[in-house]
Amino acid sequence: MLENQEKFRDKIATADDQGKRLWVFPKKPSGKFYEYRKYVSYILLILLFAAPFVKINGNQFMMFNILERRFNIFGFPFWPQDFHIFVIMMVIGVVFIILFTVAFGRIFCGWFCPQTIFMEMVFRRIEYWIEGDRGKQMRLEKQKWDAEKIRKRALKWFLFFVISFLIANVFLAYLIGSDRLIQYVTDGPLNHLSTFISLLIFTAVFYFVFAWFREQVCVIACPYGRLQGVLLDNKSIVVAYDHKRGEKEKGRAKFKKNENRAETGKGDCIDCFQCVQVCPTGIDIRNGTQLECINCTACIDACDSMMEAVDLPKGLIRYASEENIEKKAKFRFTPRLKGYSIVLGILTAVLVGMLFIRSEVEARILRLPGQLYERKADNVVSNVFTYKLVNKTTADFEDIEFRLLSHKGVIKPVKTSNITVPGQELTEGTLFIEIHRAALEDEKEKLKIGVYSGDRLIETTNTMFMGPRSFN
């Protein structure tokens, strides 16, 4: 054990003693988990590229138009007036990730994170196709800039740029909407120069991340990677090395044919370094849980393959908790997990309730600033108001009419002709509310107003009505 402790890591795996970047050349992974990850990744990639272009009831499936503060989530449109619902949804997402991390570690990073999926399932696979596996890439890196190296690097960088440009376009479709993006493409870049420049900036950012920054996003930039340090405990299931079995009394040792390792007291780890060579962040999983580990399972596949080759049991590296390795304890639904689950359940119930009471049309009627009231003939008091109607659906609402529900009175829109609220649009205007002063009990009265489309009540709203303090 002392010999192995001398090898224990005391610095970041991607930096040398002087702090300079150590380029990672991971070996191409293969195995059961890698195949599963490919299926999951391809499904997620299809969803990612298709979501901005799929429409449900005329609404884009996913859109995050931050500039206009309009969001579509699973085909449901959310306006600025629904921001509280959007916030609840984001909080639910954070709590769910926290719950998932406490239970299963950083599995999100290895299986579902867009950075990992693009890096491992798109860009690295292109790299393997053009430059070859780990050994060939390392030799190419040291090779002088001859025709072969220039050809391979130029082809790789060109494909990286094309894919980065494609990702930037999809990203833009999420921000401004797929219809507008297609219109911009049809019109040509010169007619929308500022948008095209923004697109090139996004392309450069994606190219920088996937061509150079790479695993440093997970190691340095990703805030979720920092969170795992405070969320994990000895009961969390992570990709872990079974040091009890791998080290035993004599520690690790190279494999020798016809040797009975059980009798010699040597651990099952044959010190082949396959788990290190295949790791996309360059760590040695045998040093325990580390901040760079994204739980991608590449080391599990590599170790299982070697164990099978030397006729030793698989699972030396596996999904397990520290408690499972130390005490053979099974996974338990701990009080901590129960607490997070209860919070998640409450937030989900609140969200469902908000969605059920959410109206199709948002109405806001406010008194015109700086105006009090007007006395009219026959003891009638009049106030002037502005109204805003937001249609959150794709259908048009026509023949809009305002009716007083709490008092007897008259509502007179300035625009007396047909008021229409087109789908996903905003309609504004001015109206007068006239109430007989005998119906007013105080100088400030709360009015309840119904908004009708024909004979159908589509929304109710409240506003304040000002009247005279004394009627003498």
N, C-alpha and C positions, 0 to 999 in steps of 0.2 A: 504493500500500500504506500509506503514512503516513497518508493520509486515513482509511482504514478502521481503522487501528490506533487512531486517536483515539476510534473508536466502540466499542473493545473493552471488554467488560463488566468492571467492577471491583467489583461488588456483586451480592448475590442478586437475581434477577429479580423476586421478589415483594415486595421492600421498596424504599421510596424513600430519598432521602438522609438523611432523619430517622429511618429505621428503621421507619416505619409500613407496615402491610400494603397492598400493591397487589393489588386484586382482579383475578383473571385471567378474561377473557371469551374463551375459545377459540372460534374459528370452527368450525362443524360440519364434521368431516372427511368426505371421500369419496374413493373410489379403490380400487384393487385390494387393497392391504394391509388397508385398513379393512374390506373385505368378508370377507377371510380371518379377521381378528380377530373379527368378529361371529360367524362360524361357531364358532370356537374358544370364544369367550366363552359362547355359548348352550349349547354342549355341557357346558362346565364348570359353568354355573349349574344345569343340569338335574341333573348329578351331585351338586352341593353340596346341593341341596334334597331330592334323592331318597335320598342315602346313609344318613341316619338312619332311614329308614322301610323300607328294603329289608333283608330277612333271608335269610341263607344258613345252612341247617341249624339254624334257630331262633335264630341269632346275628345281632344288628344288624350291618349291613355296616361301618359306621364308628361308633365310640363312644369318647369320652375322658372317662370318669367319674373325675375326679381325686379327688373326695372319698372314694369307695370304692376307689380305685386299681384300677379295672377298665377294661380297654381292649379294644376290638374293632377289628381292622384287616383289611380285606378279608374280613370274616366269621370271622376267627380270633380267639378270645378269649385275652386275656393277663391273668393275675392278678399280684398283687404278687410272687409267686414267680418270675414270668417277667420281672421288671423289667430284668434284664441283657439280655434279647433286645430289649426295647423301646428300651433305650439304644443298642444296636448299630444298630437301625433308624434312630434319630434321627441318629446319627453318619454313617451311610450317606447319609441325606438331605442333611446339611450338606456332605459331601465332594462329592456329586453336584452341588449348587448351585455350589460353588466351581469344580469342573471346568467346568461349563457357563458360568460367568461368565468364567473365564480364556479360554475359546474364543470365546464369543459375547456377551460383555458383559452388560448388564443386560436382556437380552431377556425374562427371567422376569418382570420388573416390568411390561413392556408387554403381554405376552401371557397370563400365567397368574396374576398376583397378584390375589387377591380384592378388594383395595382398588381397583385399577385397573379391574377388570371391573365392579364395582358402580358406581364413579364414572362411568366413560365409557360403559358400555353400558346402564345403568339410570337413574341419577339425572340425568346430563347430557341423555340422550335425552328424559326427561320435561321437563326445563328447555327444551330446544329446541322441544318440542311446545307448551308453554304460553306461553313468553315470546319464542320466535323465535330467530333466529341471533344472532351476535355483535353486529351493529349495533343490532338491536332491544333486546337485553338491556342494552346500554350506555345507550341512550336511556331505557329503563324505569328504570334505576338513578338517572338524574338527574331523572326525572320526579317531580312532586309527588305526594303520596299522595291521588290522586283515586280514583274508583270503579273504573277499569280496573286501576290498579296494585294496589289492595287485593284485587280479585277474583283477579288472576293470582297474586299472592304467597300469598294464603290457600289457593288451590287447590294450588299447588306445595308449600307447607309441609305441607298436610294429606296429600298423597300421599307426601311424604318420610317423614312420621311413620308412615303405614300400612306402608310398605315396611320401615322400620326396625324396627317391631314384628314384622313377619313374619320378618325376618332374626334378631331376638332369639329368637323361638320356635324357629327351626331350630337356632340356636346352642345353645339350652337342650337340645334333643333330642340333640345330640352329647354334652352333659355328663351328663345324667341318664337318657338312654334315651328312645326315642320312645314306648314303651308307657306309661311313667310320665307323660310329657308329656300324652299323650292322656287318661289317667286324670285328671290335674289339670284339664284343660280341661273334661272331662265333669262333674267334681265342682263346678266353679265356682271363681272366684278367691278368694272369701271363705273357702273351706275350706282354702286353701293360701296364706294371706296373705303369708307371708315369701317364698315362691317368686314370687308375683305382683309383689311389690315389687322383687325382684331382676331380674325380667323387665323392669320399667319402667326400672330403672337401665341395663340393657343397651340398651334401646331409646333412652334419652337419649344414651348414648355413641355409638351408631351414627348417630343423628340429628345429633349435634354434628359427627362426623367428615365425613359426607357433605353436610351442609347448610352448614357453615361452615369447618371445618378443611381439608378437601379436599386439594389438592396439597401442603399443608404436611406431611401424613403422610409423603410421599415425600421431601420436602426436609429436614425437621427430625427427625421421629420414627423413621423406619425405619432399623434398624441395618444392614440389607443394603445400603442406599444408601451408607453410610459404608464398607462393606467393598470396594465396587467400586474405590475409589481405590487400594487396595493390591493388588488382584487383577488389574486391567487392565494390559496392556503394549501396546507398539506393534504386536503381532501379533494382538491381540484384535479380533474382528469386532464393530463397533458401528455404530449409525446415524451416519454421518459425512458431512461436507460436503467435496467434492473442491475444496479451495482452489486446487490447481494449475490446474484447468480453470476454476473460477469467477472467479479473480482475474486470472490471466495477467500481462501487463506493466502494463496500465493500470488494473487493478482492476475493481470492479463499476461498472456504469453502467445507467441506465434504457434500456429498449428503444426503439429508433427504427426505424420502418418503412423497409424497403429499405436498411438499413445493413448493410454487410459487417463484422461484428464481428471476424472473423479478421484482416482487413487493418488495422483500427484498433488492434488489440492489446488490445481490451477483453475482459474475462472473460465467461463465459456467464451469470453471475449478473446478472439484470436488476434487482436490488434492489427486488423487488415486495413483500417482507415477508410473503408468504403463509405461509412456513414459520414465521414468528414468530407470526402471528395464529392459526394452527391449533394451536400447541403448548399442551398442557394444563397445563404448568408455567411457561409464559411466557418461555422462554429463546430465544435466537437461536443456532441450531445452527451458524451460520457462525463462531461464536467457538470452535469446537472441542468436544471432549468435556467435559461439565460434570456436576457431581454431581446436578443436578436431572433430567437426561435419563433417561427411563424406557424409551427405545428403543421407543416406541409406533408408530413409522413414519408418524404423521400428517404430518410434514414431508416425508417421501418422496413421499407421494401428492400433496400440495399442489405440490411442486416439479415433479414429473413432469407434472402437469396444465398448469402454466405453460410448461414447456419444449415440450410438445406444441403449445400455443397459439401460440408464437412460432417454431415450426419449428426447434427446437434439440434435440440428442440428450438423451434422458432419462438419469437416473442421476447428476445433479449432486449430489444427496443420495441416498445408498444405503447398504446394508450393506457395509461395507468396513473394513479395518484401516488404521492410520496408515502401516504399511509398504507396503500395497497402493497407497495414494494417492501416497506419496512415491517408491516404487521400482517400482510395478506388480508387486510380489511376490505370489504366490499363497499361499493359506492352507496352512500346514504343521503337521504334528503334532509340536510341539516337545518337547524333553526334559522341560520342565515339565509339559506335558499328559500325557506318558507316565507321569511319576511319580505324578500324581494318579490316572491310570487304574489303575495297579498297586495303589495303596492302596485304591481303590474295589473293584477285583476281589478283593483279599484279604478286605476286610470283608464283601463279598457272600458269598464262599465260607464265611466263618465263620458268617454268619447262616443260610445254607442248612443247614450242619451242625448248628447249634443247633436249627433247626426239625425236622430229621429225628430227632434224639435226644430231642426234647421229648415227655414222656409225657402221656397223657390225664388221669392222676390224679397229683397231687402228695401224697406221704406224708411226714409228719415224726413221728418217735417219739422222745421225749425223757424222760430220767429225771425223776421228780418232784423238784423242788428241796427240799433239806433232808433227803432220805431216803437212807440208805445201802443196806443190804440186810437181809434177814431169813433166819435159819437155820430150816429146817423139818425135819420128820422125814425119816429115811432119807437124810441128808446132802444135802438139796436146798437150794439157795440161791435166794432169790426177790428180785426187784427190781420196783418199781412204776413205771410209765411213763404218760405222757399221749400221746395220738396226735391228729393233725389230718390229715384227708383232704380235699383240695380237688379237686372234679370240674370239669375245664376244658371238658367237653363238655356238650351238651344232653340226653344220654341218662342214664338212671338206672343206677347200679351196685348190684346187690342181692347178698344172701348173702355179704357181705364176711367174709373169713377171713384171719387172720395166721398165717404159718408160719415157723418158724426154718429158715433155709437153711444156716447156717454151723455150728451146733451141734445136738446132740441135746437137746431140751428141750420145754417146753410153754408155750404162750401162752394166757392166760386173760383175755379181756375181761371187765370188770365187767358190761357189758351182754351177756348171753349169748344173747339173742334175735337175730333177724335184724338185722344192721347194714346200713343202706342209705345210699348217698351220692347224693342227688338231683342232677340236671343243674344245673351252674353254682352249686353250693352247697358249703358247708363242713360236715363232720361231725367232732365232737370226742368224746373219751372217755378212759377209763382202762383200762389192762390190766396184768396181772402176767405176768412171764416167770420161769419156774422151770427151773433147770438143775442137774443133779447136779454136786456140787463136783469130782468126778473129771474132769469134762470141761473144767474151768477150769484154764488154765495160768498165769494171772497174776491179780493183784487187779483189773485192768481188762481186759476183753475186748471186742473189737469184734465186734458181732453183725450178721449180714446177715439181713434179714427180708423175706419176700415177702408182698405183699398180693394176695389172690386174690378174684375175683368168680366164685363157683362154682368151676369147675376152671381158670378162665382167670387167668393171672398178669398183673396190670395195672400193677404197680409194685414196685420193690425199693428198700429204704432201709437205712441203717446207723444203729446206735446203740451206746452204750457200756454195758456190764454190769459192775457192781461186785460183787466177791467178797471173802472174807476173805483177809488177807495170809498167814496160816498155817493149816494144817489139823490141827495137832497138838492 
